[in-house]
Amino acid sequence: MEDPDLIPARNPFPAGIDERLSAQLAFLAEADKLKTILRASPLAAADRRENDAEHSWHLALMVALLAEYADEPIDIGHTVTLVVVHDLVEIYAGDSPVYDAASRLDQREREEAAADRLFPMLPDDQARELRALWEEFEAGETPESRFAKAVDRLEPMLLNWFNEGGTWRMPGASLDKVRARAAGVTAGSSTLGAATEALIDEGVQRGWVRGVPGADSAEDVEGAPRVEP
Amino acid sequence: MEDPDLIPARNPFPAGIDERLSAQLAFLAEADKLKTILRASPLAAADRRENDAEHSWHLALMVALLAEYADEPIDIGHTVTLVVVHDLVEIYAGDSPVYDAASRLDQREREEAAADRLFPMLPDDQARELRALWEEFEAGETPESRFAKAVDRLEPMLLNWFNEGGTWRMPGASLDKVRARAAGVTAGSSTLGAATEALIDEGVQRGWVRGVPGADSAEDVEGAPRVEP
């Protein structure tokens, strides 16, 4: 605990707690910081932005309730674990809003550096295990990680639906970019992808999403643009 | 959606989303309110109280990392699901701080009424499933629910450790009541229970917990009371 910025360094555990458990509790104390990392998404239930810990909990509940829509068989417990750990690196790397192109440029480097700093606080076996879970989520090459990513893309769409567009109205957002996020839902679940498209289509009708379908770049469109059927 | 206080009633989903999925998404939108239910516990990472959604996420991470300490074999995925859903009824019933005796008097009635209102928003099969998960957690009679309760008791102790006692300093708290919560940790994990006792013992030495061991009622003790070895 040489780093004074670490939460566990503020008050070392009593000597009666052995080294392995102390390391695990230290990591869990440091993980408290995820509750302070704000996302771009507004809550549906209050007039403030969502934090990463709340978001991760919401995804876990979505996995439990929506697993029937996964396009491939998934291990629900493993998928829940993926979403619980998927944003931990943002404790040091910060959130990289999807419609903020600048923040996405060096996102991978920042998150790799954060993983190098964060996971080794754990005992070696669990450090490797959590790193592997994070890498699995990021790669999105297993049925579980595809579904985890699907709910990660869907959840902010659901919040946007109750916020007159929410992040769809951010300066960097456009219909093409919003549809690209919906494609990430479809990659794990065609049913949830179709539902997401239905929300977006209605959002376009209401003027909540800028740009016209098929355009290569965002156009600032006043009011609700007409949409091809 | 006859109740205008329901989040999903604010903006019904497009007709293209079928009835079952609409009910599930409506429940998930209403569940956003868990992010607004404040607990008594202070965060370790910021100067504010924790909310139920953050707390539930933290428990899920604790289950994933501390499952090796369960005194009986547990299904980790099932245990994570228990902690993800265990506080949902507080959306309507509110939090009942453990050291606030008045709020605990009618807690069970309030939470039963909340369950009757909340879970039927889901399709019948999932309404029954979530109710059963909540009842399982509350009863604490399975290995998974005993371990879920253990981390539910341990997590605020960990936050208190980084807040010079935190809720241990609440007016209604006393050493006997704090030790009773630690017994709930021990019931699921003797190792985590012993670690919790070590935190409390040190907290007593520092004057963070009122009352002397073995006393039947809380005594207001100034400074650090002496403790039997």
Interface residues (C-beta under 8 A of the other chain):
Chain A: I7 R10 N11 F13 P14 G16 I17 L21 Q24 L25 F27 L28 A29 A31 D32 K33 L34 K35 T36 L43 A44 A45 A46 E50 N51 A53 E54 S56 W57 H58 A60 L61 M62 A64 L65 L66 Y69 D75 I76 G77 H78 V80 T81 V84 V85 L122 Q126 L158 L159 W161 F162 T191 L192 A194 A195 A198 L199 D201 E202
Chain B: I7 R10 N11 F13 P14 G16 I17 L21 Q24 L25 F27 L28 A29 A31 D32 K33 L34 K35 T36 L43 A44 A45 A46 E50 N51 A53 E54 S56 W57 H58 A60 L61 M62 A64 L65 L66 Y69 D75 I76 G77 H78 V80 T81 V84 V85 L122 Q126 L158 L159 W161 F162 T191 L192 A194 A195 A198 L199 D201 E202
